[in-house]
Amino acid sequence: MVADTSIAPRTAEPRPGTATGGRPKRRTAAWVAMYHSVSDCPDDPYNVTVTPARLERQLAWMAGRGLRGVSVRELLAARARGTERGLVGLTFDDGYTDFVTTALPILRRRGFTATVFVLPGLLGGENAWEPSGPRKPLLDADGIRRALAAGMEVASHGLTHVDLTKATDQVLQTEVDDSRHRLAAITGGDIEGFCYPYGFVDERAADAVRRAGYRYACAISPGPAGCGDFALPRIHIGQADTAVRLELKRRLARVHGRALETV
């Protein structure tokens, strides 16, 4: 569940690679797409579901423009080398079972990877944090291992999908620290990424994630000043995002603070 839909704005950004008013040319902005569930379920009160057919077309749009979808971990590694051009970060929040059953085969056909943010405190459960709408099953430990074996990045979405900006210090620490340790036990490897439930982040939450040993965290809009890679912005992608809307969102990512900062 998200707190923002990244509706395409009304003004346009200069084309990448052009100079304006004698200023130096800017590097093409890398961006991260935010998905959730992939299914044919028509009941979608929170705009978090895309159909398999729509995902196919959206990924085809990326490929047709010479873009390749990658995990956030891979995108940040490429950015550090200055080779992020042509890459788009792909993220799937909440760890729905349909990531493995439906999204994963589509990603693999394109040769794309992605990051799936899962909830180890709700393994094999359902999206009980949503007050209405359909109940959807969440990945269990075997599903997480299947995603990892397919080359996807598995990262944390906290334990139980609570708003960390309203959590007590103890709950905040548990949600951030314990989720990392539980996922590491399931995957047998380090867990580098975190995603703030609902996209809500403040300085306290960002500090807790940093102290827990993560290397980055995803939000929606940029976080408080100084958060850097611990509040990476993303662009929400939904069922309504046809080729025209995707192109507008891509072009305007930097204008609306939804592009990654270069290093």
N, C-alpha and C positions, 0 to 999 in steps of 0.2 A: 504494500500500500504506500502511496506517495503523497506528497503535499504540494506538488507542482506539476503542470502539464506542458511547460515549455511551448506555449502557443507561438507560432511564427510571428515575429515582429513586423512593423510596417515600413521600416527604413532599410536601406541596403548599404552594405559595406563595399569599399573598393575591392576590385578583383585581386586575389592573392598574387603577389609578385610585382605589383605596380607601385610606383612611387607617387606620392601626393605632396605637392608644395615643396619639392626638393628633398623630402625626407628619405632616409634609406629604405630599401625594400625590406619587407617583413617576411619571415619564414611562414610557410603555410601552417595554419593553426591545426593542431591535432585535437580531436574531440572524442568523447566517450558517450556511447548510446546506452540508454537505460531501458531494459525490458523487464518484464515480470513473468506472467504466465503465457503459455502458447497452447491454445486449445480452440475448439469450435464452440465453446460455451457462449451462448448469446447474452447471458445475464452478466453484465460487467459494470456495476454502478460506480466503480472507482477508476475506470479507464486504465486497467492494468493487464488487459488480455489482448493478444493479437492472434488471429487464426493462423494455422500452418501455411495456408495459401498466401496470406499477407506477408508473413515472415519471409517466405520464398521470394516474393517480389521485392521486398525491401533489401534483402541480401543481394539479389540480382542487380538492383540499382547500384549498390555499392561496387560490386564487381565490374559493372559496365563503365564505371568512372575510374577504374584502376585502383580501387580501394580494397584493402584486405582487412577483415575483421580479426582482431587478436584479443587476448586477455589483457587486463590492465597491467599485470606484471610484465608481459612482453612489451606493451606500449611504453611503459616507463623506462625499461631497459633500452629500448630503441631511442627514446628521447634523450637519454643520457649520452648516447653515441652521436646524436644529431641525425639519426636515420629514421625518424618517425614519419616522414612524408609518405603518404599512401597508406597509412595504417589508421584504423578506427578501433577504439576500444569497445568491446561488446560486454555488457553486464546483464545478468538476470538475477533480480532480487527475490528473496523469500525462499528460494530452494524448493519450488514446486516439483512434484514428481514428473510433470510433463516436460521439465527441462531435459530429462534423460529419455523419456519415451517419445517425445515429439520434436523438441528443438534440436537435440543432439544430432539426429540423423540429417537434418537439414544443414546444420553447420558443417558436418563432416563432408557432405557432398560438395560444398564450396571450398573445402580446405581451410575453413575458418576455425579459430578457437574463441573462447570466451571465458569470462569469470562468472561463476555462480556463487552467490552469497547465500549461505545456508544458516539454519537455526538449530544448532546441536541440542538445545534444550527442548525441542519439539520434534525430535526424530520420529518419522512415521506418523506424525500427527496431522493437523490441518490448520488452516488460516483462521484460528479462533480470535485473533486480534481485530478482525473486521466485524463491525456490529451487524452488518447485513450483507446480502449477496450470497452466492453459492459457496459451499464448503469445498475446498480443494485439498487433496492430499499433499503432504510434504515428503521430501526425500528421507529415506532411512539410511542407515550406515552403508548398506549394500549399494544403494543408489549413488551415494557420495563416492564410493570407490569406483563405480562404473564411470562416472563423470571424469574422475581423475585418470583412470586407465585410458580414456579416450583422448587425453591430452588437454583437458580443460583445467583451468585454475579453480580450486576450491578455496573460498575465503569466508570470513565470518560476517554474519548479520546480527551479532549478539546472540544471546541464548533464547529469548522468548519474545522478541519484537516489541520492546517497550521504548517509549520516548526517553532517551538518555538525558535530555536537558531538564527533565522533571524528576529524574530518579534520585534517590538518596545516595550518599557517597558509597555506602555498602553495596547497594544494588548496582550502581554504575560499575564498580570494580568487579563484581561477580559477572555481570553481563559481558564485560570486555575481556577480563582475564580468563575466566572459566571456559568461555566459548572457544578461545584460542587453544587452550590445553586439550579440550575434548576433541576438537577437530584434528589436532596433531596426533592424538592417539588413534583416531580412525584412519587417517591418511598415511601415517608413518613419516610425515615430513613437516617442514616448517610452514606455518600459516602467515603469509605476508600481508594480506589485505583485510580491511574491515569496511563495512558499509553501515552508516547510521540509519536505524529504523526511521521511516517517514522522511528521511533526508534532513532531520533536525540535528543541528550541531551548534555547540557553543564552545568557548575556550576550555571549560572544565571537561567536557566530553572529549575534545581533541587531545587535551593533555593526558587523559586516562588512556586513550588509545596509543599514544606515543610511548607512554611509560610501560605499557603492556608488551612492547616489543614488536608491534606491527611496523611495517615499512611505509604503508600508505593507508588512506581511508577515503572512501567515496561519499559525497553528499549529493546535493542537487545544485543549488547555487553555491558560489564561493563562500567559505566560512569567514569567521572573524579575521582581521588582519594578522598575518604572521602564521596562519595555519599551514600554508603551503600545501605539500602533498598529503596532509592529514585532513583536507577538505576539498578533494578534487571535484569540480563541477561536472555535471552530466546533462545530456539532452534526452528528455523523455520521448520515447517512441511508442506510439499507440496504433490502434486499428485504423484510425483516420489518416495516418501518414502515408499518403501516396507519393509518387515521385516528385511532384511539384512542391509539396510541403517539406519533404526531405531535403530538397535542394535549398530551399529558403533557410531551413534550420542550419544546414551545413555552412552556408555563406555568412550567416549572422551569428555564428557561435561566439566569435570573439567580441562582437559588439555588446552582446548581452551576458558577458562573463561566463560563457559555457565552454570555452576552449581551455586547453591546458597551457599553462605558462611554459615557455621554452627555458632551457637551462644552458 
